[in-house]
Amino acid sequence: MEVVKSLLKPKPTPQQQLCEWQCRLRNEGCNIECQIRDVQKEEKKVEKAIRDAAKALAMELVQSRKAVNHLYENKAQLNSISMHLGKIVGCCDRRPEQQDPHEDPAEVDVGQEDHQALVHVARSCSSPRLALMKNTSAFVANNTRMLHN
């Protein structure tokens, strides 16, 4: 049937063919424009994802730097405790020949200031990271009492 229709149908004029071709080209141009818009939308989504990822990574970097600084502070405090422990042990381990002969060993308050300083530092730290310092302070307090007794 279609063969008959195509035979009976008059051939298009060159003007009609030109109009039909231009219509098809316009449709393809619109399809290409639609694809361009889709690609641009995806590009914007990727840019936003990159910005969000960069922001998250930057925040993580800042947090890690803060953590490192906090750890340096903790290390400094531990070094301070170590120095105080050294002072306490050094004061308490004085040999009899190093002691002042006029000093009564029972009356000497060896390391009491150091002990109080350590207790103050340990109690002022509310961070769970510094529980070690509190334990160290308790250790120092117990050993200082034993050394005094």
Residue frames as qw, qx, qy, qz and C-alpha x, y, z in Angstrom:
[[0.000, 0.883, 0.469, 0.000, 0.00, 0.00, 0.00],
 [0.293, -0.812, 0.092, 0.495, 2.76, 2.36, 0.84],
 [0.450, -0.082, 0.589, 0.666, 4.44, 1.60, -2.41],
 [0.201, 0.658, 0.623, 0.373, 1.34, 2.77, -4.21],
 [0.178, -0.937, -0.232, 0.193, 1.15, 5.92, -2.12],
 [0.423, -0.585, 0.311, 0.618, 4.77, 6.73, -2.77],
 [0.380, 0.184, 0.653, 0.629, 4.22, 6.28, -6.50],
 [0.055, 0.770, 0.564, 0.293, 1.10, 8.43, -6.54],
 [0.340, -0.828, -0.154, 0.418, 2.50, 11.07, -4.26],
 [0.476, 0.848, -0.044, 0.232, 3.96, 13.98, -6.12],
 [0.723, 0.031, -0.223, 0.653, 7.68, 14.54, -5.72],
 [0.273, -0.844, -0.219, 0.407, 8.58, 17.43, -3.44],
 [0.415, 0.866, -0.028, 0.278, 9.87, 20.56, -4.99],
 [0.601, 0.246, -0.378, 0.660, 13.39, 21.75, -4.15],
 [0.201, -0.537, 0.194, -0.796, 11.85, 24.46, -1.92],
 [0.833, -0.405, -0.069, -0.370, 9.92, 21.85, 0.04],
 [0.891, 0.019, -0.318, 0.323, 13.00, 19.67, 0.38],
 [0.307, 0.435, -0.326, 0.781, 15.01, 22.66, 1.60],
 [0.483, -0.528, 0.113, -0.689, 12.32, 23.51, 4.15],
 [0.941, -0.262, -0.176, -0.124, 12.20, 19.88, 5.38],
 [0.757, 0.183, -0.350, 0.520, 16.00, 19.67, 5.69],
 [0.058, 0.502, -0.284, 0.815, 16.18, 22.96, 7.57],
 [0.711, -0.484, -0.010, -0.511, 13.44, 21.75, 9.94],
 [0.948, -0.128, -0.247, 0.154, 15.43, 18.59, 10.67],
 [0.530, 0.342, -0.324, 0.705, 18.60, 20.62, 11.20],
 [0.276, -0.571, 0.174, -0.754, 16.77, 22.93, 13.64],
 [0.879, -0.384, -0.106, -0.260, 15.49, 19.91, 15.57],
 [0.864, 0.044, -0.278, 0.419, 19.01, 18.47, 15.79],
 [0.220, 0.504, -0.258, 0.794, 20.31, 21.90, 16.87],
 [0.571, -0.562, 0.076, -0.593, 17.72, 21.95, 19.67],
 [0.958, -0.216, -0.187, 0.037, 18.75, 18.45, 20.72],
 [0.655, 0.269, -0.301, 0.639, 22.39, 19.55, 20.82],
 [0.125, -0.583, 0.195, -0.779, 21.46, 22.62, 22.91],
 [0.812, -0.462, -0.052, -0.353, 19.61, 20.34, 25.33],
 [0.916, -0.031, -0.238, 0.321, 22.68, 18.12, 25.64],
 [0.356, 0.472, -0.268, 0.760, 24.88, 21.19, 26.22],
 [0.441, -0.602, 0.123, -0.654, 22.59, 22.33, 29.06],
 [0.938, -0.308, -0.133, -0.085, 22.69, 18.83, 30.60],
 [0.771, 0.175, -0.272, 0.549, 26.49, 18.79, 30.47],
 [0.073, 0.557, -0.224, 0.796, 26.65, 22.27, 32.02],
 [0.699, -0.552, 0.005, -0.454, 24.32, 21.17, 34.84],
 [0.953, -0.148, -0.177, 0.199, 26.56, 18.18, 35.53],
 [0.526, 0.410, -0.252, 0.701, 29.60, 20.46, 35.44],
 [0.270, -0.630, 0.172, -0.708, 28.03, 22.72, 38.08],
 [0.887, -0.411, -0.062, -0.202, 27.22, 19.68, 40.23],
 [0.864, 0.087, -0.226, 0.442, 30.83, 18.49, 39.98],
 [0.227, 0.548, -0.237, 0.769, 32.15, 21.97, 40.88],
 [0.564, -0.599, 0.096, -0.560, 29.86, 22.05, 43.93],
 [0.963, -0.234, -0.126, 0.046, 31.00, 18.58, 44.97],
 [0.672, 0.307, -0.259, 0.622, 34.64, 19.67, 44.62],
 [0.085, -0.615, 0.210, -0.755, 34.01, 22.78, 46.74],
 [0.782, -0.500, 0.014, -0.371, 32.21, 20.74, 49.41],
 [0.943, -0.046, -0.186, 0.272, 35.00, 18.16, 49.47],
 [0.448, 0.454, -0.262, 0.724, 37.64, 20.89, 49.68],
 [0.367, -0.636, 0.149, -0.662, 35.75, 22.55, 52.53],
 [0.917, -0.370, -0.051, -0.143, 35.46, 19.25, 54.41],
 [0.845, 0.138, -0.210, 0.471, 39.15, 18.50, 53.89],
 [0.177, 0.587, -0.232, 0.755, 40.11, 22.01, 55.00],
 [0.616, -0.602, 0.103, -0.498, 38.05, 21.61, 58.17],
 [0.973, -0.175, -0.107, 0.109, 39.70, 18.25, 58.80],
 [0.623, 0.389, -0.241, 0.634, 43.11, 19.85, 58.30],
 [0.165, -0.653, 0.213, -0.707, 42.30, 22.59, 60.80],
 [0.831, -0.470, 0.033, -0.295, 41.05, 20.03, 63.33],
 [0.928, 0.023, -0.177, 0.327, 44.18, 17.93, 62.93],
 [0.362, 0.524, -0.268, 0.723, 46.38, 21.00, 63.45],
 [0.471, -0.629, 0.166, -0.596, 44.44, 21.86, 66.60],
 [0.958, -0.275, -0.068, -0.052, 44.86, 18.29, 67.81],
 [0.759, 0.266, -0.252, 0.539, 48.61, 18.45, 67.17],
 [0.025, 0.611, -0.259, 0.747, 48.86, 21.73, 69.09],
 [0.730, -0.522, 0.074, -0.434, 46.85, 20.23, 71.94],
 [0.968, -0.073, -0.154, 0.184, 49.14, 17.21, 72.00],
 [0.492, 0.456, -0.301, 0.678, 52.18, 19.50, 72.14],
 [0.348, -0.628, 0.216, -0.662, 50.60, 21.23, 75.14],
 [0.923, -0.338, -0.020, -0.181, 50.02, 17.85, 76.78],
 [0.848, 0.195, -0.249, 0.426, 53.61, 16.86, 76.09],
 [0.168, 0.584, -0.304, 0.734, 54.86, 20.09, 77.65],
 [0.620, -0.558, 0.162, -0.527, 52.74, 19.48, 80.73],
 [0.984, -0.137, -0.103, 0.056, 54.04, 15.92, 80.99],
 [0.629, 0.391, -0.300, 0.601, 57.60, 17.22, 80.70],
 [0.195, -0.637, 0.259, -0.699, 56.82, 19.69, 83.46],
 [0.866, -0.409, 0.054, -0.283, 55.53, 16.87, 85.64],
 [0.914, 0.135, -0.216, 0.316, 58.65, 14.88, 84.84],
 [0.308, 0.550, -0.333, 0.701, 60.82, 17.79, 85.93],
 [0.506, -0.580, 0.220, -0.599, 58.84, 18.16, 89.15],
 [0.976, -0.194, -0.078, -0.052, 59.17, 14.43, 89.79],
 [0.727, 0.336, -0.298, 0.519, 62.90, 14.76, 89.27],
 [0.046, -0.617, 0.314, -0.720, 63.01, 17.62, 91.74],
 [0.763, -0.470, 0.107, -0.430, 61.00, 15.70, 94.31],
 [0.980, -0.037, -0.120, 0.157, 63.07, 12.57, 93.97],
 [0.538, 0.485, -0.293, 0.624, 66.26, 14.61, 93.92],
 [0.262, -0.634, 0.283, -0.670, 65.25, 16.46, 97.09],
 [0.858, -0.378, 0.118, -0.328, 64.18, 13.32, 98.91],
 [0.964, 0.098, -0.119, 0.218, 67.15, 11.22, 97.90],
 [0.104, 0.847, -0.404, 0.328, 69.73, 13.55, 99.43],
 [0.769, 0.002, -0.547, 0.330, 72.47, 11.59, 101.08],
 [0.560, -0.756, -0.254, 0.223, 73.25, 12.33, 104.69],
 [0.565, -0.251, 0.093, 0.780, 76.58, 13.91, 103.72],
 [0.158, 0.412, 0.389, 0.808, 74.71, 16.32, 101.39],
 [0.335, -0.794, -0.477, -0.172, 72.24, 17.41, 104.06],
 [0.016, -0.720, 0.274, -0.637, 72.83, 20.44, 106.20],
 [0.456, -0.033, -0.792, 0.405, 74.13, 19.19, 109.56],
 [0.108, 0.039, 0.452, -0.884, 72.00, 21.77, 111.41],
 [0.576, -0.043, -0.318, -0.752, 68.83, 20.59, 109.71],
 [0.485, -0.048, 0.792, -0.368, 66.52, 18.19, 111.49],
 [0.084, 0.001, -0.843, -0.532, 65.36, 15.67, 108.85],
 [0.010, 0.508, 0.847, -0.155, 61.97, 15.30, 110.53],
 [0.065, 0.714, 0.293, -0.632, 61.28, 19.03, 110.24],
 [0.045, -0.299, 0.531, 0.792, 62.27, 19.41, 106.59],
 [0.629, 0.506, 0.412, -0.423, 59.26, 19.79, 104.29],
 [0.255, -0.291, 0.709, 0.590, 60.91, 18.24, 101.26],
 [0.018, 0.138, 0.787, 0.601, 59.06, 18.72, 97.98],
 [0.147, 0.552, 0.702, -0.425, 55.82, 20.00, 99.52],
 [0.246, 0.621, -0.070, -0.741, 55.65, 22.97, 97.15],
 [0.164, 0.259, -0.792, -0.527, 56.34, 20.70, 94.20],
 [0.046, 0.281, 0.956, -0.071, 53.68, 18.28, 95.38],
 [0.210, 0.638, 0.466, -0.575, 51.12, 21.06, 95.73],
 [0.220, 0.534, -0.374, -0.726, 52.01, 22.44, 92.30],
 [0.099, 0.065, -0.927, -0.355, 51.53, 19.03, 90.72],
 [0.102, 0.457, 0.841, -0.272, 48.21, 18.51, 92.46],
 [0.224, 0.645, 0.158, -0.713, 47.06, 21.95, 91.30],
 [0.204, 0.388, -0.626, -0.645, 48.06, 21.24, 87.68],
 [0.049, -0.105, -0.981, -0.155, 46.38, 17.85, 87.71],
 [0.129, 0.547, 0.720, -0.407, 43.14, 19.14, 89.21],
 [0.207, 0.611, -0.025, -0.764, 42.94, 22.09, 86.84],
 [0.145, 0.218, -0.775, -0.575, 42.98, 19.81, 83.80],
 [0.666, 0.187, 0.428, -0.582, 39.45, 18.83, 82.86],
 [0.608, 0.451, -0.498, -0.422, 40.39, 17.09, 79.64],
 [0.964, -0.140, 0.188, -0.123, 40.09, 13.29, 79.62],
 [0.753, 0.531, -0.280, 0.267, 43.34, 13.26, 77.69],
 [0.116, 0.641, -0.527, 0.545, 45.10, 14.48, 80.79],
 [0.868, -0.429, -0.053, -0.246, 43.90, 11.69, 83.05],
 [0.837, 0.152, -0.310, 0.425, 47.46, 10.42, 82.91],
 [0.165, 0.527, -0.323, 0.769, 48.57, 13.63, 84.58],
 [0.623, -0.529, 0.113, -0.565, 46.04, 13.15, 87.36],
 [0.974, -0.152, -0.161, 0.043, 47.21, 9.58, 87.87],
 [0.631, 0.346, -0.323, 0.614, 50.81, 10.77, 87.89],
 [0.162, -0.601, 0.251, -0.741, 49.93, 13.42, 90.44],
 [0.843, -0.427, 0.015, -0.328, 48.29, 10.81, 92.67],
 [0.912, 0.084, -0.245, 0.318, 51.39, 8.64, 92.33],
 [0.338, 0.490, -0.317, 0.738, 53.60, 11.57, 93.28],
 [0.470, -0.596, 0.149, -0.635, 51.37, 12.43, 96.23],
 [0.948, -0.292, -0.080, -0.100, 51.47, 8.87, 97.56],
 [0.824, 0.172, -0.234, 0.487, 55.21, 8.51, 97.11],
 [0.107, 0.608, -0.254, 0.744, 55.90, 11.92, 98.61],
 [0.673, -0.568, 0.106, -0.461, 53.89, 10.97, 101.69],
 [0.975, -0.126, -0.118, 0.138, 55.79, 7.69, 101.94],
 [0.610, 0.401, -0.256, 0.634, 59.11, 9.50, 101.62],
 [0.173, -0.647, 0.225, -0.708, 58.15, 11.99, 104.32],
 [0.833, -0.453, 0.077, -0.307, 57.08, 9.23, 106.70]]
